[in-house]
Amino acid sequence: MKRPMAPRRYWTAAELRTLRREFPTTKTADLAHKLGRHPSCVSHKAYSLGLSKAPEYMADALRSGRTDGQRGITTRFKPGQTPWNKGRKGWQAGGRAKATQFKPGRPAHESRNYVPIGTYRINHDGYLEQKTTDDRRLAPARRWVGVHRLAWEAAHGPVPEGHAVVFRPGRRTAELERITVDGLELVTRAELMRRNTHHNLPPEVSQLIQLRGALNRKIRNRTKGHDAEPNAERA
């Protein structure tokens, strides 16, 4: 149940006069208490009116270390301070900065999130993936491939069209060392679709559907084997 919104409180002419008169030289929290408003409300209204703190007030705040809601006021450079990078020519990267810095021609948002080829991640479905390319012709999501598929292809070659590599029942994992070929199998996309349709069914029904699929595959394989014998004799 949603909480009812509080009625909007408008600024009165008297409050605006007080805000204009006292905001430049008064601590925002104190002025907010006087007006019976939240400090952020007072700050936003002052900003909308073009008000700011007086230079004398800000100088006193710097000396005393008082922030009064002004972010960074205590860490600004003060007269006479020496910058940390004095004497250094240009920007100097350190750590992994060179591997992750902006690449010419790469969109800015991709450069901020860039990771090198070979990096591992777990996607939103819980599968472990590895980055395999920086090819900008591919969408960012297509530059990552499931580790289970890479393991299968390393042992058996490219996945045939219309097929998918999946974990065998009870073998799914996101741990690199436990993703092995014996825990994987190759299925058609049609079979994968059939499997995915019964995930929300009771376990007993789901198991019956899987058993029926396995039985149908065996029947089809036996049928194909019998059909192939006469052809072999004619050849």
C-alpha positions in Angstrom: 0.0 0.0 0.0 1.5 3.3 -1.0 1.9 6.0 1.5 -0.1 9.2 0.8 2.1 12.0 -0.5 2.4 15.0 1.8 0.7 18.1 0.4 3.2 20.4 -1.3 4.2 23.4 0.8 4.7 26.6 -1.2 7.1 29.3 -0.2 5.5 32.4 1.2 6.6 36.0 0.4 7.9 36.4 4.0 9.9 33.1 3.8 11.5 34.2 0.5 12.5 37.6 2.0 14.1 35.7 4.9 15.9 33.3 2.5 17.3 36.2 0.4 18.4 38.2 3.4 20.0 35.4 5.5 21.2 32.6 3.1 24.5 34.3 2.1 25.7 34.6 5.7 23.9 31.9 7.6 24.6 28.2 7.9 22.0 26.4 5.8 21.0 23.9 8.5 20.3 26.8 10.9 18.3 28.7 8.3 16.3 25.5 7.5 15.5 25.0 11.2 14.3 28.6 11.4 12.0 28.2 8.3 10.8 24.7 9.4 12.1 23.1 6.2 14.7 20.5 5.2 18.2 21.8 4.5 18.2 20.4 0.9 14.9 22.2 0.3 16.5 25.4 1.3 19.6 24.8 -0.8 17.5 24.0 -3.9 15.4 27.1 -3.5 18.4 29.3 -3.0 20.0 27.8 -6.1 16.8 28.4 -8.2 16.9 32.1 -7.0 20.6 32.5 -7.9 21.6 32.9 -4.3 25.1 31.9 -3.0 27.1 32.1 0.2 29.0 35.3 0.7 32.9 35.2 0.1 33.4 36.1 3.8 31.2 33.3 4.9 33.0 30.8 2.7 36.5 32.0 3.8 35.4 31.5 7.4 34.1 28.0 6.6 37.4 27.0 5.0 39.4 28.2 8.0 37.1 26.3 10.5 36.7 23.2 8.3 33.0 23.6 8.2 31.3 22.1 5.1 27.8 23.4 5.4 26.7 20.9 2.7 29.3 22.2 0.2 31.0 19.1 -1.2 34.8 19.2 -1.2 35.1 22.4 0.6 37.7 21.0 3.1 39.7 19.4 0.4 40.1 22.3 -2.1 43.5 23.7 -2.9 44.4 26.5 -0.6 46.7 29.4 -1.4 50.4 28.2 -1.1 49.6 24.5 -1.5 51.7 22.5 -4.0 49.8 20.2 -6.5 50.8 16.5 -6.2 51.6 16.4 -10.0 53.8 19.5 -10.0 56.8 18.9 -12.4 55.2 15.9 -14.2 54.7 16.2 -17.9 51.3 15.2 -19.0 49.1 12.4 -17.6 50.8 9.3 -16.4 48.9 6.0 -16.1 49.7 3.3 -13.6 48.5 -0.2 -12.8 46.1 -1.6 -15.4 45.3 1.8 -16.7 46.9 1.3 -20.1 44.9 -1.8 -20.8 41.7 -0.2 -19.9 42.2 3.4 -21.1 40.3 5.0 -24.0 40.8 3.4 -27.4 40.7 5.6 -30.5 37.4 5.2 -32.3 35.8 3.3 -29.4 32.5 4.8 -27.9 33.2 6.5 -24.6 30.8 4.2 -22.7 32.6 1.1 -23.9 36.0 2.5 -23.0 34.9 3.0 -19.4 33.7 -0.6 -19.2 36.5 -2.2 -21.2 38.1 -5.4 -20.1 40.8 -7.4 -22.0 40.2 -10.5 -24.0 40.3 -13.6 -21.7 38.4 -12.0 -18.9 35.8 -14.2 -17.2 32.3 -13.0 -16.0 29.1 -14.6 -14.8 26.1 -13.4 -16.9 22.6 -12.6 -15.7 21.5 -16.3 -16.3 24.3 -17.6 -14.0 26.6 -19.0 -16.7 30.4 -18.4 -16.7 31.5 -16.6 -19.9 34.9 -15.6 -21.3 35.6 -12.6 -23.5 36.9 -13.9 -26.9 37.2 -10.9 -29.1 37.3 -7.1 -29.4 35.6 -7.1 -32.8 33.5 -3.9 -32.8 31.3 -5.3 -35.6 29.8 -7.6 -32.9 27.5 -6.3 -30.1 29.2 -6.2 -26.7 27.2 -9.2 -25.5 28.3 -11.2 -28.5 32.0 -10.8 -27.6 31.5 -13.1 -24.7 31.0 -16.9 -25.1 29.9 -19.5 -22.5 32.9 -21.4 -21.1 30.9 -24.6 -21.4 30.6 -24.0 -25.2 34.3 -23.2 -25.5 35.1 -26.5 -23.7 32.9 -28.5 -26.0 34.4 -26.8 -29.1 37.9 -27.5 -27.9 37.1 -31.2 -27.8 34.7 -31.7 -30.7 35.0 -28.6 -33.0 32.4 -26.0 -33.9 28.8 -26.4 -32.7 26.6 -27.5 -35.7 24.0 -25.0 -36.9 20.7 -25.5 -35.1 22.3 -27.1 -32.0 23.4 -25.9 -28.6 25.7 -27.1 -25.9 24.1 -27.6 -22.5 25.0 -29.1 -19.1 23.9 -32.6 -18.3 21.3 -32.8 -15.5 22.9 -32.0 -12.2 26.2 -30.9 -13.7 25.5 -27.2 -14.2 28.2 -25.0 -12.5 29.8 -21.6 -12.8 33.2 -22.9 -11.4 35.8 -23.0 -14.1 37.5 -26.1 -12.9 34.3 -28.1 -12.8 33.2 -27.3 -16.4 34.4 -30.5 -18.2 33.3 -32.1 -21.4 31.8 -35.2 -19.7 29.3 -32.9 -18.0 28.1 -31.4 -21.3 25.9 -32.6 -24.2 24.9 -31.4 -27.6 21.2 -31.0 -28.3 19.1 -29.5 -31.1 17.5 -26.1 -30.6 14.1 -27.8 -30.8 15.0 -30.1 -28.0 16.4 -27.3 -25.9 13.1 -25.4 -26.4 11.1 -28.4 -25.2 13.3 -28.7 -22.1 12.9 -25.1 -21.2 9.1 -25.2 -21.4 8.7 -27.5 -18.4 10.9 -25.7 -15.9 7.9 -24.4 -14.0 6.2 -27.7 -13.8 6.3 -30.1 -10.8 9.5 -32.2 -10.6 7.6 -35.4 -11.4 6.0 -34.0 -14.5 9.3 -32.4 -15.6 11.1 -35.7 -15.3 8.5 -37.6 -17.3 8.8 -35.1 -20.1 12.6 -35.5 -20.2 12.2 -39.3 -20.2 9.8 -39.1 -23.0 12.2 -37.0 -25.0 15.0 -39.5 -24.4 12.8 -42.4 -25.4 11.7 -40.7 -28.6 15.3 -40.0 -29.6 16.2 -43.7 -29.1 13.2 -44.7 -31.3 14.2 -42.3 -34.0 17.8 -43.5 -34.0 16.7 -47.2 -34.2 14.3 -46.3 -37.1 17.0 -44.5 -39.0 19.4 -47.5 -38.5 16.8 -49.9 -40.0 16.1 -47.6 -42.9 19.8 -47.3 -43.7 20.4 -51.1 -44.1 18.6 -51.6 -47.5 20.4 -48.5 -48.9 23.7 -50.0 -47.9 23.0 -53.2 -49.7 22.0 -51.3 -52.9 25.3 -49.3 -52.7 
